[in-house]
Every structure is written in structure tokens, then in C-alpha cells.
Amino acid sequence: MDDYHKVMRNGTIIYVVLWIIVSIVLSYFTTKDEPDSQKRKDYKIMSFIFTFMGTFCMWLMWICVYMHQMYPIQLPRIKA
């Protein structure tokens, strides 16, 4: 396996772990003072969905930037 694939795999694992940690912490803080159980459930679902969307967008931006650096565009050489 190339070094590029190892970096992409490790980066993806880091983003998944980041998503899990942030969504658990956010769901705890958004539901700790809510007395209604249905609202607590809805807040937990929303926090998991929104943290997933945010983490996915950050991962997508990172993977695009990283993959563009793998094979940079070469400028044409002008012969004088």
C-alpha cells in the first residue's frame, strides 16, 4: 500500500473518531437541561445529523486538498 493510501485511511479514521466524540459531547450538552423526553430524543438525533454533516464536509475538503497535492498541475515550459 502506498504512503498516500495510508495517509488517507488514517485521516479518514481521525475524522470518524472526531465525529463520534463531538456528537456524543454535543448531544449531552444539548439535552442535559431538557425535561421533555421527546425533545431530548429529537435534540440527540439533530446533534448527530448536524455533526455528521459538518464532519463530512470538513473531511471532503481535506481529501480534495490532499488529493490535489498528490499530482500537481505542471505549467507549460516556454522554449526560447
N, C-alpha and C positions, 0 to 999 in steps of 0.2 A: 504494500500500500504506500502511495506517495505521501510525502510530508503535507501536501496540500489537503489531501483527504483526511489526514489525522487532525489537522487544524480545524477543518470544517466540522468534523464529528465532535471534537472536544468543545468547540464554540457552540454547537447546537445543544450539547448536553448542558453546558453552562446556562444557556438561555432557558432550557426546560426547568432546571433547578431554580433559577431566578423566578420564573413564573409561579412555580409551586410555593415557594417561600413567600413571595409578595402577596399572592392571592389568599393564603392562609392568614397572614397578618392583617391584611385589609379586611377580610371577612370578619375577623374577630373584632376589630375596632369599629366597624360599621354596625355591628349587631349587639354590642355589649350593653347598650342603654335602651334598647327597644323592647317594650313589654309584650307587644303583639307577636305571636309565633309565626303567623303568615307573613308579616312584613319582614321578620328576621330571615325567613327562608328566601323571600324574594331578594333581599339585600345580599345574601350569600351568593345566590345564583348570578345576580348582576355583577358582583365583585369578581367572581371567577370569569365571567364572559369578558368584562372590560379589561381585566389584567391579561387575559389571553390575547385579546386583540392588540393591546399595546405592546406586549412582548413579541408577538408575531411580527408586527410592523418594525420593531427595532431589529429583530433577527433578520428580516428580509432586507432591510437597509444594510446591515452588516455583511450579509452574504453577497449582496450585489457589489458592494465596495471591495470586498476581499477578492471576489472572482474577477473583477475588472483589473486588479493589480497582478493577477497571475499571468496574463498575456497582454501587456500594454500595447497600445496602438503606436506604430512607428511612423514618424514623419518621413515624407519622401526626401531623398537626397538630391540636391541640385548639383548637376555636373557643370563646372565652369570651363 
